[in-house]
């Protein structure tokens, strides 16, 4: 059986609450003020038991124009409408406004019930029926039955009960399982012995006792201590059901109607949202910067409309717009909201959220408008790919893509894009991150330009340091493992060469000019002549006039491994260093150890150089000092 919620609609004093009481046996007017004034003020909740024994939620809404905010909150999750019209009054202002709200929210099935038929003549009832047909001609009311009830005759409700049983079976379940749970809170109260209770209509996915949810906009974690559906405790609940949740970790004073519960990190909070705005027929044209009330779920926020590409929007038309809100709103792309005038308060249209994170741009920015048009009208494939193109610089994880596009096929589309090499996945760390091929090419170009400039300024260095590129230029928001993955992707495309710590262009090679070769020869000859008694760097400076060139060539020889630095003052020529290491190992095999004096003797050098040599071997893990001698480590 599908999970269905029924909602009433209609003008004040047309008998909605009486109808609910006669259908269910429950009086949904529970406030003392409602009893005193004989008028529904707040939302009423109960359930209707069908012939099958299945219980469906039923929401009774206030009919007075002052309480339209409450009415919109109540019908935000309904699947089926009972439009109530009193036979003595006929169609009235809130009859029209309630129907417009329900139609704009996407409800397409219902029944019209003419109440108080016992108070008027048969002719009057017929006139009201015709008035209803004419008033709502061209809408889904054309396919709805119009029934009459008499509050003094409970048998008159039997046809309505039978119709509800039949019609509810026809409703296609729009609450099929999705990945994430959401609940717009319409009531909050305390129950002694249990604590904080909230109610609403569940959306998205199953909810389980023990689940951890986020309360928004407070961004507070709460735990589901218990679940009730129509007064019955359950361990889990499918979407599309009225429910009461007992929450742990939060007090009643910290929650209000309009707050939202959701799976952590799945909803977006924003005070600037991009929407597709639709204005109802018969309304005044809307001008840019028009102040509005936006109703989304059980939330009401104030804001202003920024129309994209035009200065006004006539009735019956739609256009992309940005809503600049006075307080942040919680939502997702695809959500439908009701738009009402700020003053006088009447429903003027609806919005479909296109992008929850609107950017402050000029209203005639064609590139921005095109991107929103694609999000609104594009196929899932195009919509998702285009969003990734525009956000690849942030290397978004899959949850960000799902939240931003509001598309349930996101994971499947992303897998297809990866398979076709349209996007790439950095998967070394969780969560996995994605970037589009266009952004990868952009990164390649930026790095190539940087490396070209680097090689020109540092012709004797083997390449730029990877950490410098990561931290200073392009990838401050990437972790090291993902950064290395990214460089692997670029290297596989043949545009850079990467080693453990440096990056260079593929065709870059160090080439010494005649002057540099001459300085290189001078340095190496000097080191060769002095063998195990190498020169200080200051001695080399007496041999070469160009001190800058000397420093560059000397550093180059160290980087190439031709010179082995012992400390800041001394280096050994590679050949001598290797020979010295060999002699020390051979000597230590004789006794199992070697002393500083023995080292000085076999190298034929001074105590200073012998000590520096041994300390270098210690740092390389070849020898280990024990008291006043060294031993060769096994791994060497």
N, C-alpha and C positions, 0 to 999 in steps of 0.2 A: 504494500500500500504506500502511495506517495505521501510525503510529509507536506501538509497543506495548512495555511493559515487564512482564515476568512476575516474580512474587515467590513464594518458598516460605513456608510457615508450618507450625508443628507443634512438638511437645514435644521436649525434648532426647533425643538418641540414638534418634530414630525414622527416621534415614536420609536426611535432607534433602540433606546434602552429597554423599552417595553417589549419590543420585538425580540431582543436578545433574551430577556427574562422568560418569555413564553416559549422560546426555542430550547433553552437550556435549564431553566429553573433557577438561574442565578441572577441576582440583582447586582449589576456592575457599578451602580452608583453607591460608593462606600463612604464618601466624605460627608461629614455633618452638614457642610454648606450645600452640597448637592441635594441632600434630603430636604433641607430647609427651603432652598430656592426652586426645587423641582427641575433642576437643569444640570446636565452633565458638564463637568469642568475638566476633570482629568480623564486619562485613558482608563477603560475598564477591560479586564481580561478574564476570560473563562474558556470553556471548551464545549464542543458539541459532539455528542456520541452518535455515530452513524449506525445504520442498521447492521453493519458488519461487526459492530462493537469497537471499531476504530475511533479514537478521539482526535478531533482536529481543533486547533486553536481558533478562538474567536475574539477579535478586538473590537470593542465599542468605542467610538470616538465622539468628542463633543461637537455640537453643531453650531455653536455661537461663533460669530466672526472673530471675536476677541481671542478664541482658543484654537485658531487655525494652526498655530505652532504645535500644539498638542496633537491635533488631528494628523498633521503630516508625520509626526513621530510615530503615531500608531499604525499608519498604513504603509510605512516604509518597507515592511517585509511581507506584505500580504500577497496571496495568489488569486483570491476570488473576492469580488465585491458584492455586497448587498446594498444597493442604492435605495434609500427609503424616501418616499414622497407622500406627504399627507394629502388625503383627498380634499380636505377643505381649503388648503393653501395652494396646492399645485407646485410647480417648479419655482423655487426661490433662489436668491443669490448664492447661498451656501450649497444648494443642490448643484448648481453649476460649478462653483469653485471646487467642491469636494470631488466631483467627477473629473474635472480637469487635472487635479493633483494625481488622482489614481491612474488616469490615462497616461499622463506624462511619466509616471513611474514604471510603465510597461505592463500594467495589468490589462488582460484582454478577455477576461471571462467574468460573468456576473449574472445577477438577477435584479430586476427592479421590483420593489414591493410597495404597493399603494396601501397605506395605513389609514385608519379612521374611516373606513368605507361605510361603517354603520352610522356615521354622523351626517352623511349627505345622500342625495338622491342617486339613483342608478344613472341618470343622465349626467350628473356631475362627475361620477367615477369615469364614465366613458369619455367625457371631455378632458379629464386629467390624463387618461391613457393616451389620447391623441396628442395632447400637449407634450408629453414625454417623448413620444416618437418623433414629433416635429423638432423639438428642442435639440435632441441628440442624434438627429439624422446624419448618416455618414460615419458614425462611430461604431464601436463594437456593440453598442446598445441595440443596434439593428438586429443582432442575432440573439439578444437576451429576451427571455420571457418576462412578461409583466404580470405579477400575481397580486391578488387583493387579500388583505387580512383584516380581521375584526378582533380587537383586543378583548371583547366580551365573549368571543366564541373561539376557544382553543382549537376546535376542529378545523377552523379556517387556516391553521398553520400546517396542517398535514400535507397539502400540496407542496408547500415550500420545503418541508423536510424531505419529501421524496425527491424533489428537484435537486436539492443540495447533495443528496446521496448519489444521484445520477451524474450531475455535472462535475463533481469533484473527481469522479473516476476518469473523466475525460482529460483532466489537466495534465499536461506533460510536465514531468518533474524537472523543474529548472534548478533544483538543489542537488544535482549529481555531485558525487564526491570530487572535491578539489584538494589542493595540497595543504591549505592553511585555514585555520579557524578564525571567525570574526563574529562579534556580537555587539550591536548597537544597544547601549543600555537605555531602557525606557523607565525603569523604576529602581530605586535603591532603598533598603530599609534594614532594620535590625530585628532579629528574632532571638529572644532570650534563650540562652543555652546553645545557640548556633553561631550568632554573630552577624556578619555582613552578608546580605542577600541582594543580588541584582537579578533583573529579569530582562528578557529580550527574545528576539528570534534568532536562532543559531544559523550561521552561514558558513559555507566553504567546506569544512571537513568535520569528521567525527570529533567529539569532545569526550575526554575520559576523566573520571575522577582521579585526582592526583596530578593532572596536567599543570604545567607552569605556563602562565600567560603574562602578557604585558598589558597594563592598564595605561591607556593613552587619553589625553596628551601628557599625563603625569610621568610617563616612562617609568612606571613602577612595576616590579615583578610581583605577581600574586599567584596563589595556589588554589586550585579547584578542590575544595574539601568535600563537596557534595553536589549532586545534580538532581533536579526534579523536573518531570515532564507531566503537566496536568495533575500536580499534586502527588505523583508517584515517584519515589526515589529510584534512580537508575544508575548503573555504573558507567554507561556511555550513552551518547545521543547523536543521532544522525542530523545533518543540516536540514534546515527548513522547519524546525520544530520550535514552538514556544518552550522556553525553559527558565528555570530559576537556578542560579548558581550560588552556592555558599562559598565565599572567598576567604582565604586566610592571607594575612600579611597586609591588610588594609582595613581602615575604619570607615564607617558610613559617612562621617563628615568629610572624608577625602574624595568622595565620588559624587557625581551628579548625573542627571539625565543628559544624554548627549556624549558622555564619555564612551570609549570603545575598549573592548577586550579583544586581543588578537594573539596569534602565534608570535612569539618574539621575533623581532627584526623582519617583519613582513609588511608592515604598513608605513606610510610616509606622512610626515607632518610638514605643512607648508602654509605660508600666508600669501603665496603668489602661485596661482594654478592656471594652466591653460585649458580651455574648454571649447566645446562646440555649443553655442548658445542658440536655442530655438525660442521664438516669440509666438505666443498663441494668436490665432486669428481674432480680430476684433479689439486688440489692445493698441494703445498708442505706440507710435514708433519710439524705440529706445535710442537715446543719444549717447555718444561717448562720455564716459565718466559718470554715468547714471548710478545712483546709490541704491543698493539692493539688500534684501535679506536672502541668504542662501540656506536652504534646508537640505541636509544630507544625512540620511538615516534618522537619528534622533537629535541631531545637532543643528543649531541655528547660529549662523555668524553673519555679521554685517560686512559689506565691502562695496567696491566700485567696479564697474565694467569698463575695460579698455578694449574697444573694438579694433580688430586687426584689419587694416586696409580700407576702412571707411569710417565716416563720422556718425552715421545713424543706421538703425536696423528697423525696417517696417514690420508690422504685424504679419504673422504667417511665414516669416522668413527665418533663416538660420545663418550663422556666421561664426568663424573662429574668434575667440575673445580671450582676454586674460582677466581673471578676477583678482583684484588686489584687496585682500581681506584684512579686517581690523584685528582679528585674532586668528591664530593658526588653526588649520583644519586637518583632520586625519582622514585619509582616503587612499584610493588606488585608481589608476586609469580604468575607464569603463564604468565607474560609478555614476549613477544618475542622481542629480539634485534638482530640487524645486526652487525656482527663482520668484520672489515676491518683491513688490515695490517696498521701499523703506517706509514711505508715507505718501498717500494713503495705502494701507496694507491690503494688497490684492495680488493674486497669483498671475504672473505675466508670462511665464514660460518655464523652460527646463534647461539644464546643462548636462552634457556628458563629458566627464573628465578625460582629457587627452594626455596631459602631462602634469604630474604633481609638483614638479620642480621648475616652475616658470622662471625665465630669465627676464631681467629688466631690459627690454629692447624697444626700439622705435616701432610704432604701430604699423608702419609700412615696410618693415624689414622683410623683403621677399624671401630671403633664404630661410629665415625663422618660420615664416608662414608655410613655406613648402615642406619644412620638416614636420610641422604639426599636421598638415594635410596628409602626409604619408602615414603618420601615426593614427590618424582618424580613419583613413580610407584604404590604406595599403594592405596587401596580403600579410598574413603572419610572417612569412619569410622576409618580405621586403621591410616590414615594420621593425622586426627584430634586428635584421642586418644593419639598417640605417641607424638604429639607436646605438648599436655597438660601434659603428663608424664614428659617430659623434662623441662617444664617451671612452674610446680606447685609451686615451691619455691617462685615464684613471685605472686601467686594467681591471674592469669590473668583474666580480664573482657572479655566478649564475643567479643568486638570490636578488642582486641588484637589477639584473636584466628582467627577471620575472616581475619584480615590484614596479619597475619603471614602465614596462609595456603592458602590464596587466593581462598578458596572454598565457593561457593555460598550456599552449603547445611549445612554450619557450625551450624547454630542455631538448625536445625532439628536433626543433629547428636548429638549435645551436650545435647539436651533434652532426647534423647534416652539413652545416656550414664548415665545421672542422674537417669533416671527411672530404669536402670539396676544396679545402685549403683556402677558403674565403676568410676564415678566422683561425687563430692559433691559440692553443691552450698552454698556459704555464702551470704545470701540475705537480711541481716538486713539493709545494707546500699547500696545506688546506687553509682557506678554501681555494679551489682552482681559480685561476684568473684568465681573462680572455682579451685578445686584441685583434683588430681587423688587419688584413693584409695591407690596406692603405696606410695604416699607422705604422706598420712594420717597415714599409718602404720609406716613409717619412723619417723614421728613426735612423734607417740606414744612411739616408742622404745627410742628415745632421751629423752623424758620427763620421761619415766620410769627409765632410767639409772640415770638421774639427781635426781629424787626423791629418788631412792634407796640410792644414795650417801648422799643426804640431810638428810634422816631419820637416817642414820648411824651416821652422825656428830651432828645431833640435835634430839636425841631420845625423848626429852621431849616437842618438839614443835609439834603442831597438823598437820602441813603441811607447804609447801613452799608458799610464797606469790605469787599470780598470776601475779602481776605487775612485780615482779623480773624476772619471767620466760619470760614474754612478752618482756621486754625491753632489757634484758641482753643476752638472749640465742637464741631464735628462730624466733621471729615474729616482727622485728623492723618496717616492712613496712605494718603491719596490724593495723587498727583502733580498739579501745577497743570493740565496739559492735561485729565486725567480729571475734575478738579474743575470746570473750565469746561464740560465736556460734561454733567456732572450738573446744573449750573445751567441749561444750555440746555434739558434735559429738563423741568425744573420750570417754566421760563418758558413753554415751549410748552403746558403744561397750564394756563397763565393765572393762576398763584398768586403770582408775583413778577415784578418788572421788573428787568432787568439792563442796566447799561451797562458801559463798559470796566472801571471800577474799583469801582463801587458797586452795591448791591442795595437795592430798596425794595418795599413793598407796592404792588400795582397801582393802588389808589385813593388813595395818599398824595400830597398836594400841600402845598407850603409855603404857609401862610396867616398873614400878619402881623396881629396885633391892633392896636388904635388906638395904644397906647403904642409898639409896635415900629415902626409906620408913621411916627409922629412922629419917632422917633430916626433912622429911615432918611432922612427928608426933611432933617433937620438935617445929617446927614453929607454927603449929596449936594449940598446947597446950598453948604456950606462948600467942597467940592472944586470946584464949578462957579465960585464966586466967585474962587478963587485960581488957576484955570486951570493954566498951566505952572509955577506956583510953589506946588505943593500943600502942605497943612498937615502938620505932624508929627502922629503919633497922639496925642501928649501934648496938643496943642492941642485936639483933639476932646474930650478928657476934661474940659476946662474948660467945655464946652457942655452936657454930659449928666451928671446926678447919678448915675444907675444905671450904674456902671462895668461890671458883668457884662452887662447888657443891651446896652451900647455894644459890648463885645467880640463878643457873639453876632451883632449886626446887621452890624458891620463885617466879620466873617468871612463872613457870609452874602453880602454884596455882592461880596466877592472870589470866593467859590465860584460865584456867578452870573455872574461876568465883568464886573460893572459897575464894579469897581475893579481896576486892574492893578498888582500890587505890584512896586516897583522894588528895594527892599531891606527890611530889617526896620522901617525908620522911615517910608518914604514909599510912597505909591501915587499913580497917576494915574487920573483918571476916564477911563472907556473912550473916550468921544468925543474927549477931548483927546489921549489916547495915539494913537488912529487918525489924528488930524489931524497930530500931530507926526511920525508915521511917513511920512505922505504928503508933508509938506514936505521931510523929509530926502531921500526918494527923488527928488523933483523937483529939488532943489538938486544932488544928486550926478550927475544926468544931464547937467548943464551942463559939469562938469569931469571926471567919472568917479570923483570921490571927494568926501569931506566931512570937514572938520576939526572939532575940539571947539569952536573959536571960532565957526565958521560955524553950528554947531548951536545954540550959545547965542544967536546973533544972530537966527536964523530962528524960534526958539521964544520969544524975548523973555524968557529966564529966566536964572538964575544959572549959573555954571560948575558948581557942585555938582549941580544938577538936570540940566543938559545931559549931564554925564558919566554920571550914573545912568541917564539915558534911553538913551544909546548902549550902555552895558554890558548893558542889558535887551535891546536889539535884537541885540547879539552873542549873548546866551544863547539867543535864539529862532531864530538862524540866518539873520537878515535882513541883518545887516552883519558885516563881518570887519575887525578892526583890523590895519593894516599900518603899522609905525613910529608916526607921530603923526597918522595919518588913518584913515578907514574907507572901505571900498568896499561897494557893494551886491552881495550874492551872487546869482548868476543864477537860482537856484530861487525866489527871493522876488519 
